Amino acid sequence: MKIVLFDQVANPAIPLKPANHFTGSSLPIELVGVPGFFGGARVEGVKVRITNPNGVEAEAPCDRCGFRWIVLFAASNFANYGFVSKGLRVTLVLKEDDGSLHDFILAVGDLDVTAANANAHPAEPSEPFYVYKGGDLYVKSEVRDAVQHYVKQTMEYVEGMGWGANWTGDYLLSTDGEFIPAN
């Protein structure tokens, strides 16, 4: 998917055109029109964040390739279909003269994930299946003996595949709101 950012560089309040994608498919993104400087600061990097129809966010840094910036999100991010208002965000990493870095949200747009086949399932964002705790993301995995189990999700980069999710562990949510390893 090619995203042209000339309009957003001129006015970040202009939304991106809606992005369309299919379930079960990786999402390559190519950004065109990223400036070398923005607001008097040097552009040191670019990040893209997607929010899938289930409400799970994934953010990845882009690689510079000439005048383009590219990133690849794994197919595991798009298991279910649905529409996400403001589900795509492009952020510039700016470096000031004093060496400090800060993020600037340049562009935001909608993401529409379409069922690629009859076996695809709709997302259920009204019933959250994840919990943020201490900067970590825990996703519901299964219910065993009427107890909800969770796995810890981390984002990892795999050469040739791109950014994707990795789920590890087996956790329970205690009554005091803490995640503890399941025995």
C-alpha positions in Angstrom: 0.0 0.0 0.0 1.4 3.4 -1.0 0.6 6.3 1.2 1.4 9.8 -0.2 2.0 12.3 2.6 2.4 15.6 0.7 -1.0 17.0 1.8 -0.4 16.0 5.5 3.1 17.7 5.4 1.4 20.9 4.3 -1.5 20.4 6.9 -1.5 17.5 9.4 -5.2 18.1 10.0 -6.0 16.6 6.6 -6.9 12.9 7.2 -5.4 10.1 5.1 -7.5 8.4 2.5 -9.1 5.2 4.0 -6.7 2.2 3.8 -8.2 -1.0 2.6 -6.7 -4.5 3.3 -7.7 -8.2 3.4 -7.8 -10.7 6.2 -4.9 -13.2 6.4 -2.5 -11.1 4.4 0.6 -9.2 5.4 0.5 -5.4 4.9 3.4 -3.7 3.2 3.3 0.1 3.6 5.4 2.5 1.5 5.4 6.1 2.6 6.1 8.8 0.0 6.6 12.5 0.7 8.2 12.3 4.1 10.3 15.5 4.4 13.9 15.6 5.6 13.0 18.4 8.0 9.7 19.3 9.7 9.0 22.3 11.9 12.7 23.2 12.0 13.7 19.7 13.2 15.4 16.9 11.3 13.3 13.8 10.6 15.3 11.0 12.2 12.7 8.2 11.7 9.1 7.3 10.9 6.8 5.0 12.7 3.5 3.5 11.6 0.8 2.3 14.1 -2.1 0.2 13.0 -5.1 -0.7 15.2 -6.8 -3.9 13.9 -10.5 -4.5 14.0 -10.2 -6.3 17.3 -8.7 -3.1 18.8 -5.1 -4.4 19.1 -2.4 -1.9 18.3 0.9 -2.7 16.6 3.5 -0.1 16.0 6.7 -0.5 13.9 9.6 1.7 12.8 10.0 2.2 9.1 13.2 1.6 7.1 14.4 4.4 4.8 14.8 3.3 1.2 16.0 6.2 -0.8 13.2 8.8 -0.8 10.7 6.3 0.6 10.1 4.8 4.0 8.8 1.2 4.2 7.4 -1.1 6.8 5.7 -4.5 6.7 3.0 -5.8 9.1 2.5 -9.5 9.4 -0.7 -11.2 8.4 -1.3 -12.2 12.1 -2.4 -8.6 12.7 -5.3 -9.1 10.3 -7.1 -12.3 11.4 -10.6 -10.7 11.6 -12.4 -8.2 9.4 -14.0 -4.9 10.3 -13.7 -1.1 10.0 -11.5 0.9 12.3 -11.9 4.6 12.6 -8.5 6.2 12.8 -6.9 2.8 12.6 -3.7 4.0 10.8 -1.3 6.5 12.1 2.0 7.9 10.8 4.4 9.5 13.3 7.6 11.4 12.6 10.6 11.1 15.0 12.1 14.6 15.1 15.6 15.5 16.3 16.0 19.1 17.6 19.2 21.1 17.5 19.9 20.2 21.1 19.8 16.5 20.2 16.5 15.7 21.9 14.1 13.4 20.1 10.3 13.7 20.1 7.4 12.2 18.2 5.0 14.2 16.0 1.8 12.6 14.7 1.8 13.6 11.0 -1.2 11.6 9.6 -4.2 9.6 10.8 -6.7 7.7 8.7 -9.3 4.9 8.7 -8.5 1.2 8.2 -11.0 -1.2 6.6 -10.1 -4.9 6.7 -12.2 -6.9 4.3 -12.9 -10.7 4.6 -10.7 -12.4 2.0 -12.7 -15.6 2.1 -15.8 -17.2 3.6 -13.9 -18.6 6.6 -13.0 -15.1 7.9 -14.6 -13.9 11.1 -15.8 -10.5 12.0 -13.9 -8.7 14.8 -15.5 -8.2 18.2 -14.1 -4.9 19.4 -17.0 -4.4 21.9 -15.8 -7.3 23.9 -12.1 -6.5 24.6 -9.9 -9.6 24.5 -6.8 -7.8 25.7 -5.5 -5.9 28.8 -2.7 -3.4 29.2 -0.8 -3.8 32.5 2.5 -2.1 33.3 3.3 -1.3 29.7 2.7 -5.0 28.7 -0.2 -6.3 26.5 -1.9 -9.5 27.6 -4.3 -11.2 25.2 -7.1 -13.7 26.1 -6.0 -17.2 25.0 -8.4 -19.8 26.3 -10.9 -20.6 29.1 -9.9 -23.7 31.2 -12.1 -24.9 34.0 -14.2 -21.7 33.8 -11.0 -19.5 34.2 -9.8 -17.1 31.6 -6.1 -17.5 30.6 -3.9 -14.9 28.9 -0.7 -14.8 26.9 1.8 -11.9 26.8 2.1 -10.3 23.4 5.3 -8.7 22.2 6.1 -7.2 18.7 9.1 -8.8 16.9 10.7 -8.2 13.6 11.4 -11.2 11.4 13.6 -10.7 8.3 11.6 -11.2 5.1 8.3 -11.3 7.0 8.2 -7.9 8.8 6.7 -6.9 12.1 4.4 -9.4 13.8 3.1 -10.5 17.2 4.6 -13.2 19.4 2.6 -14.6 22.2 4.3 -16.2 25.2 3.5 -17.6 28.6 0.3 -18.6 30.4 -1.1 -16.0 32.8 -4.1 -15.5 35.0 -5.6 -12.2 36.1 -5.8 -12.1 39.9 -8.5 -10.3 41.8 -6.1 -7.4 42.6 -5.6 -6.8 38.8 -2.1 -8.4 38.6 -1.1 -11.0 36.0 0.4 -14.1 37.6 1.8 -17.2 35.9 -0.6 -20.1 35.7 0.5 -23.3 37.3 
